[in-house]
């Protein structure tokens, strides 16, 4: 097999494929230089990230526990997966001729062998032999791609050593992985991983296992919207009370769908290509006009970082490689890459749009994971279809209501307003409740002129994955708009109500989404001896978004509707009068008006900050009283 020809050798020529799209053959041909604007963006960003990783690489030969690892500005431990950087480092070494990149690759691999390598061929997530080994599949793919495309920059002895190490990792994946042994992203990613490793090593058993896994994954798409499911414990088991599967947008678009697309293109798997095309189209409905992924509702939302998911690879390969099917896929790849660049400082990706303004350091994991897909794109560039931003994203031109039956989530759009209302009740852990947006809550509010206005956080920030999340800076205040009350210091809110349902209308220019909710605590007990049952109505017209909340029960405890407005430090917040607050954004003035006095929750400094999705906000609140049982808040932009 010639280098640089892994996926495209098995093209789609002759595949029977009926989709309303451009010719599938566009993926096969070797094109002249094209998509230069996106190529330059990708190349420059990859170099910036590789140089940023080298800046934090630890050079301390006297201590093998850290020498060669990538130091993390945000975390107190070394990330065992930092050896994934071997692929982007070798890519840069090959195209630039600069030996510093080879040296960086060698050092990070040496650290991995000294600290996280296991006798059975696995690597561990941290330097502890008892820690999670499933991440071996990601390191093995990175090493296989590095060797396949750029192994010629290594001396013969080192190339042989790394090839033998790859074989051991491949054998571990082959012997251990099934499609359902844990979250679907592992078995799903192993489909491409084993196929790649098998072809690099000419190991037919690896290739056969990948085909078996590929057949198995075809049953992991939801019935109505063809969304990939299985992001829950255990991936193929328990449905929610509403009969819904566990779906996480971030893991799907940034990890598993990449694997499925690359495998399906390589092996000309017609059935799988049909599924992933439908799935990519459904997932794309959740991309915001600025290239962000709206994972406000996802089962693993605790790792939502606005541009994607904290430790995944990035959505570029799946969408760029399928842009000949739907040119909007190419738009998604470009817009998301632009957003990643906007969230990059000093060569490292920050985990959300407001990390920098809030002074929160970046976790290096984001960078070494997201550098890999950029290297993959560049290695396949001659065989990619045309990629640009000319075709608008679905949510850029949307109007009306789009309901996702497989999620019990509704997207709405009118004029410049874009929003997400969630009653999704699937959980990542059934024993615990980490609470992404649900309970009829407004998971996302975006305005085409001024950008992000609301974004759901976890109800309570929790380190679900202690090695893959950063501690929260300061007091934890949820960013999800909500009703809340406190009784005996116990917090009751609709964010813990998994039973809410949504109805909707679209009439005379106004969209209305209505839901009945109950105020519950984290144990899902309903608050007693004060109002617990509320109605929420979200009404959207071209001019405004109005939120009306009411109850007919006695309000015996202080109860408020809380509306955190996303706003980075530096934007002017003005109290116009008791019932109106404005926030000055670069592109316009946001007005928040209410029928009752507005306040701002007590916070340290001018903004609260939440790690999910890495956003600063002004937490505005409006209280009910015994006499006022309806609160109305209206948001307009001028």
Secondary structure, DSSP 8 states (H G I E B T S, - for coil): --TT-TTTTS--TT-----SSS-GGGGTS---S--HHHHHHHHHHHHHHHHHHHHHB---TT-TTTTTSB--SS-SS--GGGGGGHHHHHHHHHHH--HHHHHHHHHHHHHHHHHTB-TTS-B-SSS-TTS--TTHHHHHHHHHHHHHHHGGGS-HHHHHHHHHHHHHHHHHHHHH--TTSS-HHHHHHHHHHHHHHHHHHT-HHHHHHHHHHHHHHTT-B-TTT--B---SSSTTS---TTS-----HHHIIIIIHHHHHHHHHHHT-HHHHHHHHHHHHHHHTTB-TTS-B--TT-TTGGGB-SSSBTTS--SHHHHHHTTTT-HHHHHHHHHHHHHHHHTEETTEE-SSTTHHHHT----HHHHHHHHHHHHHHHHTGGGS----S-S--HHHH--EEEEETTTTEEEEEETTEEEEEE-----S-SSS----S-TTEEEEEEETTTEEEEE---SS---SSTTTS----S-----S-EEEEEETTEEEEGGG-TT-EEEEEEETTEEEEEEEEE-B-TT--B--SS--EEEEEEEE-SS-EEEEEE-SS---S-EEEEEEEE--TTS-EEEEETTEEEEEETTEEEEEEESS-EEE---SSS-EEETTTTEEEEEEEEE--SS--EEEEEEEE-
